[in-house]
Amino acid sequence: MKIKGIGPSLNIPGAVKNTVNSKSSEKTDKVEISSEAKKLKELSAQKLEKVQQKINSGFYNSDEVLKKVADAVLKDLK
């Protein structure tokens, strides 16, 4: 018995061909960070340092700060 039409040249409607393009394998992804984003990162680091200093000094343990936080939480819950 001889079967014709089976092999690499088989054309099945809807079938996905798996081809490799040598040029596509050479491409790489690239990420560019804008100067504005870089400035925001710098500002965030500065703000984080200020918060860390306040934590270390006990600023957030004062009654005034605790009351403000509690009031903000209550307001948010309502």
NORFEN-V204653 format. One record per helix or strand. SS is the DSSP state (@ for helix, = for strand). FROM is the first residue (numbers start at 0). TO is the last residue. If there is no record, write none. Layout:
# NORFEN-V204653
ss=SS from=FROM to=TO
ss=SS from=FROM to=TO
This chain:
# NORFEN-V204653
ss=@ from=23 to=25
ss=@ from=34 to=56
ss=@ from=58 to=60
ss=@ from=62 to=76
